[in-house]
Amino acid sequence: MIRYLLLFFLGLLVYYSLRTALSPASRSSGRKQRQQRMTGQDMVLDPECNTYVVKERAVARRMHGEVMYFCSDSCARKHEEKDRS
């Protein structure tokens, strides 16, 4: 009895794996995801901790007439404090 249940679940696993791999929707969506990753996003350097951050997610501050980007509010505050002293 247990053998038949295991064979049944193994058959289901193979069926769904093949169905997913061979369906046209999965192939086209995979292409779209690759294209989105390949287009990339603008990265900016955080001057405080020297890490790169996606520009759209970065914290922006205007200092000395220039926009600077930081990974977080805490990095922006630290940089402002260093700049004041």
N, C-alpha and C positions, 0 to 999 in steps of 0.2 A: 504494500500500500504506500509506504513512504517513498519507494522507488518511483512509483507512478506520479506522485506529487512533485518530486524533484525533476522528473522528466518534463512534466507539464510546465513548471516554472522556467526551466531551461529553454523550452520551446518558445514560451512567451518572450523571454529575454532576447533570443535570437530574432524572433519576428519583429519586435519593436526596434531592435538595433538596425536591422536591414531596412525597415520602413523609414526610419529617420535618415539613414545614410543615403537612400536612393530617392527620397522625395525631392522634387524640384524646388520647393519652398525653402528647404534647409540649405540647399546649395546657393540660391540667390541671396538669402539673408546673410550667409557667410561671406559672400563677396561684398555686400554692402558694409558689413562690419570691418572687413579688411580695408576697404576704401576710406572709411572714416578714420581708421587708425593711421593710414598712410598720409592723409591730408595734414595731420598734425595740428598743433595749437601753438600759439605764441608763448614762449617761456621767458620769464624775467628773473634776474638775479637779485636775491634779497641781500642788501649790502651789510646787514647785521650778522646773519648766520651763514652767509654764502651758500644758500641752497637755491635751486631753481624752482620756481612756482609757476603754475599756469596763470597767465596774465588775467584771465577772466575771474579767477578765484582769489587773486592776490589782494592784499589790503593796500590801498593807494594813499599816499600822503604827499602834499606839496611842500617842498623844502627848498629854500634858496631859488625860487622860481622854476623849479624842476619837479616833475612828478616822480616819486620813488615808490617802488613796490616792495611789499614785505609779505612774508609767509603768514604772519599772525599779528594781532594787535600788540601782543607783548613784545615782539621784535621791533615793531614800529615805535613803541614807547621807549624801549631801551636805546634805540638809535636817536630819538629826539632828546633824551636825557644826556647822552654823550655829546650831542651837537650843541646843547646849551652850555655845557661846562668847558 
